[in-house]
Amino acid sequence: MKVEMLMLNKSRDITLLSLFSAQKLLYPFHSDLSCFGEPDKQRSRLQRILSDDQTQICIAIHQEEVVGYVTLLPPEPEERWSSLSYVRVMGALEVASIYRRRHIACAILQRLFHDAKDIEKQIVLAFAYYWHWDLNHSELGVYEYKRMLKRLLISAGMEEVYTDEPDVHAHSANFSMARIGRNLSTEHMQRFFYTLNPRIW
């Protein structure tokens, strides 16, 4: 378990905590963490996925509550990149609405990658689908939100990648990004990009 204290603008005493497989998620979820389901159900889901030895979660804690989190997961067995042992998938990323615009999401992502084991030998793949975005609280249009989210992921070292995955092409606001480890071999990168979009090879 790795812990870091942050002093963020307008928000004191935010604790960043990395959890790995078999560790317990001891804090309740803030009531505003509801983009991906009810807070208690989300907490239970995260505790279940911590049973996988390739799972990592980074949470932001304020006043003994989880106010933001991001997950790093192995691909699902049915996903085409599940055959690539060095690929991981960034799952849900959420910050409680009243804690937004305080750079917490950026801090969570940076801490997630900092603490991840062998991250420079891996590729982290992220998919952004507009139907998951909290457009109401953000007061942004869908393409403004897309630009904001891209800037956030780029700040964490990710770059846009192009896939023929149907869900990505279901709407022009959807996109995919990846963080490519600095110590990844050329062969592994080629296999990844071929798997991502074999039509361009």
Backbone hydrogen bonds in HBPLUS format (Angstrom, degrees):
<---DONOR---> <-ACCEPTOR-->    atom                        ^
c    i                          cat <-CA-CA->   ^        H-A-AA   ^      H-
h    n   atom  resd res      DA  || num        DHA   H-A  angle D-A-AA Bond
n    s   type  num  typ     dist DA aas  dist angle  dist       angle   num
A0018-SER N   A0002-LYS O   2.82 MM  16  5.18 164.1  1.84 153.9 159.4     1
A0004-GLU N   A0016-LEU O   2.76 MM  12  5.02 148.6  1.86 150.4 156.4     2
A0016-LEU N   A0004-GLU O   2.64 MM  12  5.02 173.8  1.65 165.8 166.5     3
A0006-LEU N   A0014-ILE O   2.79 MM   8  5.26 158.5  1.84 164.7 171.4     4
A0014-ILE N   A0006-LEU O   3.37 MM   8  5.26 149.2  2.47 145.6 147.1     5
A0008-LEU N   A0011-SER O   3.24 MM   3  5.21 142.3  2.39 162.8 153.5     6
A0011-SER N   A0008-LEU O   2.95 MM   3  5.21 161.0  1.98 132.4 131.7     7
A0015-THR N   A0061-ILE O   2.92 MM  46  4.97 169.6  1.93 147.3 150.0     8
A0061-ILE N   A0015-THR O   2.73 MM  46  4.97 157.4  1.78 146.2 154.1     9
A0017-LEU N   A0059-ILE O   2.90 MM  42  5.31 159.7  1.95 153.4 159.6    10
A0059-ILE N   A0017-LEU O   2.90 MM  42  5.31 163.6  1.92 149.6 153.1    11
A0019-LEU N   A0057-ILE O   2.72 MM  38  5.14 168.9  1.73 162.0 165.9    12
A0057-ILE N   A0019-LEU O   2.91 MM  38  5.14 161.3  1.95 148.4 153.2    13
A0023-GLN N   A0020-PHE O   3.09 MM   3  5.84 155.6  2.16 144.8 146.7    14
A0022-ALA N   A0050-LEU O   2.83 MM  28  5.77 152.3  1.91 141.8 149.6    15
A0066-VAL N   A0028-PRO O   2.83 MM  38  6.11 170.3  1.84 160.6 164.0    16
A0030-HIS N   A0066-VAL O   2.90 MM  36  5.70 157.0  1.95 159.4 154.8    17
A0033-LEU N   A0030-HIS O   3.07 MM   3  5.69 167.8  2.09 120.8 124.4    18
A0034-SER N   A0032-ASP O   3.03 MM   2  5.59 119.6  2.41 109.7  93.0    19
A0037-GLY N   A0034-SER O   3.39 MM   3  5.05 169.8  2.40 102.8 102.7    20
A0041-LYS N   A0038-GLU O   3.01 MM   3  5.32 118.4  2.40 107.3 122.7    21
A0042-GLN N   A0038-GLU O   2.89 MM   4  6.17 156.5  1.95 160.2 168.1    22
A0043-ARG N   A0039-PRO O   2.95 MM   4  6.19 160.2  1.99 151.3 156.4    23
A0044-SER N   A0040-ASP O   3.05 MM   4  6.26 158.0  2.10 142.8 148.4    24
A0045-ARG N   A0041-LYS O   2.90 MM   4  6.12 154.0  1.97 144.9 152.4    25
A0046-LEU N   A0042-GLN O   2.91 MM   4  6.19 160.5  1.95 153.9 158.5    26
A0047-GLN N   A0043-ARG O   3.00 MM   4  6.26 154.4  2.07 146.6 153.8    27
A0048-ARG N   A0044-SER O   3.00 MM   4  6.28 148.5  2.11 143.8 152.2    28
A0049-ILE N   A0045-ARG O   3.01 MM   4  6.36 158.4  2.06 152.6 157.7    29
A0050-LEU N   A0046-LEU O   3.17 MM   4  6.36 132.1  2.41 140.2 151.6    30
A0051-SER N   A0048-ARG O   3.08 MM   3  5.75 163.3  2.11 116.9 121.3    31
A0052-ASP N   A0049-ILE O   3.16 MM   3  5.80 168.4  2.17 117.1 120.6    32
A0055-THR N   A0052-ASP O   3.25 MM   3  5.54 167.6  2.26 116.8 117.8    33
A0056-GLN N   A0072-LEU O   2.95 MM  16  5.10 154.1  2.02 149.6 154.2    34
A0072-LEU N   A0056-GLN O   2.81 MM  16  5.10 150.7  1.89 165.4 163.6    35
A0058-CYS N   A0070-VAL O   3.03 MM  12  5.52 164.7  2.06 157.2 162.1    36
A0070-VAL N   A0058-CYS O   2.99 MM  12  5.52 141.5  2.14 150.1 161.0    37
A0060-ALA N   A0068-GLY O   2.79 MM   8  4.96 160.5  1.83 140.6 140.7    38
A0067-VAL N   A0060-ALA O   2.77 MM   7  5.62 163.8  1.79 155.1 160.9    39
A0062-HIS N   A0065-GLU O   2.93 MM   3  5.45 155.5  1.99 154.9 159.8    40
A0065-GLU N   A0062-HIS O   3.13 MM   3  5.45 145.3  2.26 108.0 117.6    41
A0096-ALA N   A0067-VAL O   2.78 MM  29  5.33 170.7  1.79 152.8 155.0    42
A0069-TYR N   A0094-GLU O   2.88 MM  25  5.68 151.5  1.96 158.1 167.5    43
A0094-GLU N   A0069-TYR O   3.02 MM  25  5.68 161.4  2.05 160.4 165.9    44
A0071-THR N   A0092-ALA O   3.18 MM  21  5.84 134.9  2.39 147.9 159.8    45
A0091-GLY N   A0071-THR O   2.89 MM  20  4.98 151.2  1.97 123.6 132.3    46
A0073-LEU N   A0089-VAL O   2.80 MM  16  5.14 174.4  1.80 152.0 153.8    47
A0089-VAL N   A0073-LEU O   2.70 MM  16  5.14 170.6  1.71 157.6 160.8    48
A0079-GLU N   A0076-GLU O   2.93 MM   3  5.41 159.3  1.97 119.6 126.5    49
A0082-SER N   A0079-GLU O   2.99 MM   3  5.50 162.6  2.03 120.1 123.4    50
A0084-LEU N   A0081-TRP O   3.03 MM   3  5.37 161.9  2.07 110.9 116.7    51
A0087-VAL N   A0084-LEU O   3.14 MM   3  5.71 165.8  2.16 125.2 125.1    52
A0123-ILE N   A0086-TYR O   2.88 MM  37  6.22 158.3  1.93 156.0 159.8    53
A0088-ARG N   A0123-ILE O   2.84 MM  35  6.22 161.5  1.88 163.1 167.9    54
A0125-LEU N   A0088-ARG O   2.80 MM  37  6.19 164.0  1.83 155.7 158.5    55
A0090-MET N   A0125-LEU O   2.84 MM  35  6.01 161.5  1.87 149.0 154.8    56
A0099-TYR N   A0096-ALA O   2.86 MM   3  5.46 158.4  1.91 123.2 130.6    57
A0100-ARG N   A0097-SER O   3.32 MM   3  5.43 168.9  2.33 108.9 111.0    58
A0107-ALA N   A0103-HIS O   3.15 MM   4  6.32 159.1  2.20 142.0 147.7    59
A0108-ILE N   A0104-ILE O   2.86 MM   4  6.08 157.6  1.91 155.8 161.9    60
A0109-LEU N   A0105-ALA O   3.05 MM   4  6.27 165.9  2.07 152.0 154.9    61
A0110-GLN N   A0106-CYS O   3.01 MM   4  6.20 168.0  2.02 152.7 156.3    62
A0111-ARG N   A0107-ALA O   2.96 MM   4  6.07 156.5  2.01 145.3 152.0    63
A0112-LEU N   A0108-ILE O   2.85 MM   4  6.03 153.8  1.92 148.5 156.4    64
A0113-PHE N   A0109-LEU O   3.09 MM   4  6.38 165.6  2.11 157.8 158.6    65
A0114-HIS N   A0110-GLN O   2.97 MM   4  6.06 148.8  2.07 140.2 149.9    66
A0115-ASP N   A0111-ARG O   3.01 MM   4  6.10 156.3  2.06 152.0 155.6    67
A0116-ALA N   A0112-LEU O   3.11 MM   4  6.12 131.2  2.36 139.8 152.5    68
A0121-LYS N   A0118-ASP O   2.99 MM   3  5.47 162.0  2.02 116.5 121.9    69
A0122-GLN N   A0119-ILE O   3.19 MM   3  5.16 159.6  2.23 109.3 110.1    70
A0183-ASN N   A0120-GLU O   2.75 MM  63  5.27 143.3  1.88 139.5 150.4    71
A0181-GLY N   A0122-GLN O   2.86 MM  59  5.22 148.0  1.97 153.8 163.9    72
A0124-VAL N   A0179-ARG O   2.90 MM  55  5.00 160.4  1.94 142.5 148.2    73
A0179-ARG N   A0124-VAL O   2.78 MM  55  5.00 151.9  1.86 141.1 150.9    74
A0126-ALA N   A0177-MET O   2.77 MM  51  5.19 163.5  1.80 160.9 157.5    75
A0177-MET N   A0126-ALA O   2.86 MM  51  5.19 161.9  1.90 149.6 155.3    76
A0128-ALA N   A0175-PHE O   2.85 MM  47  5.36 174.0  1.85 170.0 168.0    77
A0175-PHE N   A0128-ALA O   3.08 MM  47  5.36 152.9  2.16 141.7 150.0    78
A0132-HIS N   A0129-TYR O   2.99 MM   3  5.83 168.7  2.00 128.7 132.0    79
A0133-TRP N   A0130-TYR O   3.08 MM   3  5.28 159.1  2.12 109.5 116.1    80
A0138-SER N   A0134-ASP O   3.25 MM   4  6.35 151.7  2.33 145.2 153.6    81
A0139-GLU N   A0135-LEU O   3.10 MM   4  5.96 138.6  2.28 141.2 148.0    82
A0145-TYR N   A0141-GLY O   2.87 MM   4  6.08 159.2  1.91 157.8 163.7    83
A0146-LYS N   A0142-VAL O   3.01 MM   4  6.21 149.1  2.11 135.0 143.7    84
A0147-ARG N   A0143-TYR O   3.07 MM   4  6.27 159.1  2.12 139.8 143.9    85
A0148-MET N   A0144-GLU O   3.00 MM   4  6.27 158.7  2.05 148.2 154.2    86
A0149-LEU N   A0145-TYR O   2.84 MM   4  6.06 164.8  1.86 157.1 160.6    87
A0150-LYS N   A0146-LYS O   2.91 MM   4  6.09 158.7  1.95 152.2 158.2    88
A0151-ARG N   A0147-ARG O   3.05 MM   4  6.25 161.7  2.08 147.4 151.9    89
A0152-LEU N   A0148-MET O   3.06 MM   4  6.35 153.8  2.13 145.9 153.2    90
A0153-LEU N   A0149-LEU O   3.01 MM   4  6.30 164.3  2.04 153.7 156.5    91
A0154-ILE N   A0150-LYS O   2.87 MM   4  6.04 159.8  1.91 155.9 162.0    92
A0155-SER N   A0151-ARG O   2.99 MM   4  6.13 150.8  2.08 143.6 151.0    93
A0156-ALA N   A0153-LEU O   3.10 MM   3  5.17 142.1  2.25  97.8 108.8    94
A0158-MET N   A0153-LEU O   3.06 MM   5  5.47 155.5  2.12 142.5 141.3    95
A0157-GLY N   A0154-ILE O   2.93 MM   3  5.12 160.7  1.97 114.1 116.1    96
A0159-GLU N   A0178-ALA O   2.87 MM  19  5.49 154.0  1.93 141.3 146.9    97
A0178-ALA N   A0159-GLU O   2.81 MM  19  5.49 154.4  1.88 151.6 158.6    98
A0161-VAL N   A0176-SER O   3.03 MM  15  5.72 168.0  2.04 131.8 135.1    99
A0168-VAL N   A0165-GLU O   3.10 MM   3  5.57 128.1  2.38 111.7 124.2   100
A0169-HIS N   A0165-GLU O   3.34 MM   4  6.69 151.7  2.42 149.7 157.8   101
A0169-HIS N   A0166-PRO O   3.08 MM   3  5.14 117.9  2.48  96.3 111.5   102
A0170-ALA N   A0167-ASP O   3.27 MM   3  5.01 156.6  2.33  94.7 101.5   103
A0174-ASN N   A0171-HIS O   3.12 MM   3  5.64 150.9  2.21 112.8 120.6   104
A0184-LEU N   A0181-GLY O   3.34 MM   3  5.46 160.1  2.38 112.9 112.1   105
A0189-MET N   A0185-SER O   3.08 MM   4  6.41 157.5  2.13 149.1 155.3   106
A0190-GLN N   A0186-THR O   2.92 MM   4  6.16 161.3  1.96 153.0 157.9   107
A0191-ARG N   A0187-GLU O   2.98 MM   4  6.21 160.9  2.02 150.6 155.7   108
A0192-PHE N   A0188-HIS O   2.98 MM   4  6.15 154.1  2.05 144.3 151.6   109
A0193-PHE N   A0189-MET O   2.96 MM   4  6.24 169.8  1.97 158.4 159.3   110
A0194-TYR N   A0190-GLN O   2.96 MM   4  6.07 153.3  2.03 147.1 154.8   111
A0195-THR N   A0191-ARG O   2.98 MM   4  6.11 158.0  2.02 144.0 150.0   112
A0196-LEU N   A0192-PHE O   2.84 MM   4  6.05 151.4  1.92 151.0 160.1   113
A0197-ASN N   A0193-PHE O   3.12 MM   4  6.22 154.3  2.19 141.0 145.8   114
A0200-ILE N   A0197-ASN O   3.31 MM   3  6.23 162.8  2.34 125.0 127.5   115
A0201-TRP N   A0198-PRO O   3.20 MM   3  5.40 164.2  2.22 109.3 114.0   116
